[in-house]
Amino acid sequence: MGEPVNIPEEKLYEMQARLCKFMSHPLRLQLVKLLEDGEKSVSELVELTGQPQPVVSRHLGYLQQLGIIASERRGNKVYYSLRYPELFQACKLLRSVLIKILEEGHSLALVLE
């Protein structure tokens, strides 16, 4: 799958930066990981993360707004799934780079935040 030819490269960089913003919160990274294992209901995600339901729902809403996850209502429950498993692979790749950075002792900026 290639890049859309009708969108200027500068605009694609801007859109890519906005998409990558989902990775700027630890809970969103955790939710993507959990959904990579298969669809889950909000109550399952609350239990698995240990976070309050309103917090989990807010982050799920953000991920859904970006188009990263899909939702489906079944009865009184809403189930969420990851639309693009490649996003989990991107997170996994960045995590492996982070581990290399830490192993090489270049961690001050990451630790001091």
C-alpha positions as CSV (number, residue, x, y, z in Angstrom):
1,M,0.0,0.0,0.0
2,G,1.6,3.3,-1.1
3,E,1.3,6.9,-0.1
4,P,-1.7,8.9,-1.5
5,V,-0.3,10.9,-4.5
6,N,-2.7,13.8,-4.0
7,I,-1.5,14.8,-0.5
8,P,1.6,16.9,-0.2
9,E,4.5,15.3,1.7
10,E,4.5,18.2,4.3
11,K,0.8,17.5,5.0
12,L,1.5,13.7,5.3
13,Y,4.2,14.5,7.9
14,E,1.8,16.6,9.9
15,M,-0.9,13.9,9.7
16,Q,1.7,11.3,10.7
17,A,2.7,13.3,13.7
18,R,-1.0,13.6,14.8
19,L,-1.4,9.8,14.4
20,C,1.8,9.2,16.4
21,K,0.4,11.3,19.2
22,F,-1.6,8.2,20.4
23,M,1.7,6.8,21.5
24,S,2.3,9.8,23.9
25,H,0.3,8.2,26.7
26,P,1.2,5.0,28.5
27,L,-2.4,3.9,28.9
28,R,-3.1,4.2,25.2
29,L,0.0,2.1,24.5
30,Q,-1.3,-0.5,27.0
31,L,-4.8,-0.4,25.4
32,V,-3.3,-1.0,21.9
33,K,-1.3,-4.0,23.3
34,L,-4.3,-5.4,25.0
35,L,-6.4,-5.0,21.8
36,E,-3.7,-6.6,19.7
37,D,-4.5,-9.8,21.6
38,G,-8.2,-9.6,20.4
39,E,-11.3,-7.6,21.0
40,K,-12.2,-6.6,24.5
41,S,-15.1,-4.9,26.2
42,V,-14.7,-1.7,28.2
43,S,-15.2,-3.6,31.4
44,E,-12.5,-6.1,30.5
45,L,-10.1,-3.3,29.6
46,V,-10.9,-1.6,33.0
47,E,-10.1,-4.8,34.8
48,L,-6.9,-5.5,32.8
49,T,-5.5,-1.9,33.2
50,G,-6.7,-1.2,36.7
51,Q,-7.8,2.2,35.6
52,P,-11.2,3.8,36.3
53,Q,-13.9,3.3,33.6
54,P,-14.1,7.0,32.7
55,V,-10.4,7.2,32.1
56,V,-10.3,4.1,29.9
57,S,-13.4,5.3,28.0
58,R,-11.8,8.7,27.4
59,H,-8.7,7.1,25.9
60,L,-10.7,4.6,23.9
61,G,-12.7,7.6,22.5
62,Y,-9.4,9.3,21.5
63,L,-8.2,6.1,19.7
64,Q,-11.5,5.7,18.0
65,Q,-11.5,9.3,16.9
66,L,-8.1,8.7,15.2
67,G,-9.5,5.6,13.5
68,I,-7.1,3.3,15.3
69,I,-9.8,1.2,16.9
70,A,-13.3,0.1,16.0
71,S,-16.2,-0.5,18.3
72,E,-19.2,-2.7,18.2
73,R,-22.2,-2.7,20.5
74,R,-23.6,-6.1,21.5
75,G,-26.4,-5.9,24.0
76,N,-25.4,-3.6,26.8
77,K,-21.6,-4.0,26.1
78,V,-19.3,-2.2,23.7
79,Y,-16.4,-4.2,22.3
80,Y,-13.3,-2.6,20.9
81,S,-10.8,-4.0,18.4
82,L,-7.6,-2.8,16.8
83,R,-8.2,-1.8,13.2
84,Y,-4.6,-1.9,12.1
85,P,-2.3,-4.5,13.8
86,E,0.6,-2.8,12.1
87,L,0.2,-0.1,14.8
88,F,1.1,-2.6,17.5
89,Q,4.1,-3.6,15.4
90,A,5.2,0.1,15.2
91,C,4.8,0.3,19.0
92,K,6.8,-2.9,19.4
93,L,9.6,-1.6,17.2
94,L,9.8,1.7,19.1
95,R,10.0,-0.3,22.3
96,S,12.9,-2.3,21.0
97,V,14.7,0.9,20.1
98,L,14.0,2.3,23.6
99,I,15.5,-0.9,25.2
100,K,18.6,-0.4,23.0
101,I,18.9,3.2,24.1
102,L,18.6,2.2,27.7
103,E,21.2,-0.6,27.4
104,E,23.7,1.8,25.8
105,G,23.3,4.2,28.8
106,H,21.7,7.0,26.8
107,S,18.7,7.2,29.2
108,L,19.0,10.5,31.0
109,A,16.5,12.5,28.9
110,L,14.0,9.6,29.0
111,V,14.3,9.1,32.8
112,L,14.3,12.8,33.8
113,E,11.0,13.7,32.2
